[in-house]
Structure formats: C-alpha cells, structure tokens
Amino acid sequence: MQLSVLTLEEVAAIHQATLRILGEVGLVLAHGESREILAGGGAKVRGERVLLPAALVEQCITKAVKKVTLRGRGGEVKTLGDGSLHWHNLGGARDIYDARSGQRRRALLQDVRDSARLLDALPGATTITPFFTPLDVPGALMSLAMYRHAIPNTTKPLQGPGVQTAAEVRFAVRMAEVVGPPGEVLSLSVSPVSPLNLPDDMAEAIIEVARQGIAFAPLPCPTAGTTAPFSLAGALAQQNAEVLACVVLAQLVHPGLPMIYCGRLAMMEPRTGLSVWGGVELGLVSAATVQLAHYYDFPVNVYGFSTNAHTLDIQSGYERSLNAVIPALAGADELSGIGEMEAGVMGSYAQMVCDSEIAAGIRRLRRGFVVDDDSLAVEVVAAAMDGTRNFLSQRHTSRYLRAGEVLLTQLAERRSWETWEQEGQVGMAERAQAEAEHLLATHQPAPLSEDQDRQLDEIMLEAKSRLVME
C-alpha cells in the first residue's frame, strides 16, 4: 500500500530546483574550516556564501551509507531503510500537560527520566529521543543532561540529543561509550538555521559528528511563509537544499558516513504568524519529503503525530492521526511526535500512551491484507451456509484472529453504551492517563551498573566545568 503525493516528474523538478538553489544562491557559511573543506571539494566561495555545484552534491549523495542501524543497550536493534516503520517521541518539549488536572507546567529533569521510562514500556515507541528540556539544568548543559538522564531509563535504541557545538558532540560520544560502541548506539542531529544558514558552532558540530563516525541526521526546521517560501513546492526545495548542504559537508569529512534524511517543514498560520503543526498540509509535505528522500535512497524521518491542540481533544486526535497516516502510507522509515502537543512546545504522558495505540493502528493500516485462496475463504462461507459450522466455530476464524487480521485495541472504546455507563463512562484520555500512572509506578528498565552511572556523572561534571559560565 503506497501513497504518492508527487509524480516522479515533480520530484525531479524539486531536485533540479534544489541544485539551482545550492549552485546559484548558496549557503551562508562563515566558518573557515568548513569553507576550506567545501572549496577543496569543488565548491565556490563568494563572500559570505558558499555555492555547491550540482556534480559535488550528487557525488556526495552517492557516497553516503543509505541503511542506518541503531542498537539499544538492551540489544534491541532498529534499522532504517529496510522497509519497516519506526516511531519515536517528540524531542525538546518545554512544557508538560497534566491530563488529570488540565493544567500545564514547565518540565524538570525528573520528567526526562520519567518520559524515557514510560516510552520504554510502550510498544508503539521503537526508538526514544530525550523528550523534555528541563528547567532545572543550565542551558549550556541541557542537551547533554537530557541524554545522560535518558540513558539509564531505557534499553531501547536511544537517539542522541540535537547538538549545536563540537564540544557537545564529543561529550555525547563519551557518554555513548559507557553503554556501547558509539557508532552502534548513537545518532546525532544538527539543525541548520533557515533559510540556508550554517552558523560557526553548527558547522563545527557537523564536522565533529562526521569525524566521530556517528550516524548523522540533518534536521532543518523551516516554516513556510516566514523562513521559507509560502508555496509548498518552494519550501520543500529549500528544505531539501538545507539537508543536502549538510550531507555534502559531512561526506567530504567522512565519505560513507551513515545519513538519515530528516524534514521538519511546518507552515505559518496567516492569522497569527505562529507555526502550524496540525494542518493537513504538514502531512502532505511530510509525504513529499519521504518521496524526495527515497529519490536519493536515503532512509527518512519526518513528522508523524503533530498538532497545535492544547488538550487531549478531538482536534488533537484528528490532526495527529491524519498527519501520521499520510507519510506512513508514503513509505516513511520513521515518524516522530509520540506525546507531542501545542506544535512541539508541550508534551503529555497520557498522550504518549494514546499515541502508542494509534501507532499500532497505523502499522496495521500500512500492512494491508492478503488476498489468496485461503483468505478468500470460499469453503468457510460454504460450511456456514450449509449449517455445518458457523463462522465463530471454524479454525479459519481463530487463525486469522491470532494473525492480527483485526487489531485489538486497549484504550479505544469498543463496548456497548450500557457496559461503558456501568463502568463509569471513562474515556480514552482518562484511561491513557491511568495507564501512564500505572506504568510509571511499575515499569523499571534494567539499570546501569554503578560504574556506568559513575562514569556518566564524571562526564557531566567535566562538561559543567568546561561549558557552564559561572
């Protein structure tokens, strides 16, 4: 089951527009070493701009490793690029929505621990990203603290935090070494500044990621209408140029570096100027991003569950489901956003539980169903019509039930009104909140050793001494 929102000719047209942007407009880049690396590969330096010729861009695309594997400390492995669909949570939310009180609050370090532990328990999340930006940590240490306190609370594959400096890259790699070979247990992202600007710190970070041999996911986050063209095709071309510029720099430093194509294109709300994550256009451009990435044979990670809603209401449900289904059917390798609310500003434990169930439904949708002699069931119909055996009593029914022909939900209401009324008229959001509280009270991943905890603490102390200005 495959959805295409662009024709092959339209994908090729966006690619050609991207090459023109990179070759004629160029990238704003002042960082000396990066300019030298790119110039050595054939780029042209014109003042503050670096222009990337088409031949260089296409050569670097070819060099990159196109299948990326990440292993959790518990041994669980995810592979992007093998045709499977993976899910991870929103990363970097500032606030928490409490579904029980209906209020929000600022996230703390304990929420980083708790969210990783809850996601570790949820089957819908196959990969975990440090969820919250904690208020009780100095800004210079925030990304590293998020990673340090997620590590002990999951055995699933754990993506590293978004990094902005080479020093953060080196400290993250050292923390990864505590639990395994960094090239196997760590991936990192750097977000260029839209439009087409790579500040010095971020350029240094990309170079360091490449030198360390860590799977790299460029993560541009343009907004159509404010930091990218308002036309979706133009915004996609710019986003594509930002991704490919990072690919070129990384591949010139480390030919064959594993790459994950990421896109986080959102739209401006014309009436407020705010970023829209809930509109159906987001699902549309996410699906188009999938097609672009696969045009280059890259594994691709795009928005999945996304909404501008402030509560667990109908708006949240329809926006996140619609915007996840579209790129999922387009063939996305990984979708983000489990637990996301308010355009990425906020997250919710109850929403994480809901999204785990919705993710199962989307996987079921993508799987489709088999049509063959057995599933067409002519003999089964005949037996029921002859009165020999009804449908429920036949082995055919139990076999397809065990095979998952119909998804059995845990949170969605499937009972009669009378039963629902007798049991308190509890809705999906309330059940999700109760399940989140139960899992946080009972689920505990395999702990780190005392030596591993000590090593992580020592790395964080060193990072504090070097990165935090007293």
Secondary structure, 3 states (H helix, E strand, C coil): CCCCCCCHHHHHHHHHHHHHHHHHHCEECCCHHHHHHHHHCCCEEECCEEECCHHHHHHHHHHCECCEEEECCCCCEEEECCCCCEEEECCCECEEEECCCCEEEECCHHHHHHHHHHHHHCCCCCCECCCECCCCCCHHHHHHHHHHHHHHHCCCCECCCECCCHHHHHHHHHHHHCCCCHHHHCEEEECCECCCECCHHHHHHHHHHHHHCCEEEECCCCEECCCECCCHHHHHHHHHHHHHHHHHHHHHHCCCCEECEEECCEEECCCCCCEECCCHHHHHHHHHHHHHHHHCCCCEEEECCCCCCCCCCHHHHHHHHHHHHHHHHCCCCEEEEECEEHHHCEECHHHHHHHHHHHHHHHHHHHCCCCCHHHHCHHHHHHHHCCCCCCCCCHHHHHHHHCCCCCCCCCCCCCCHHHHHHCCCCCHHHHHHHHHHHHHHHCCCCCCCHHHHHHHHHHHHHHHHHHCCC
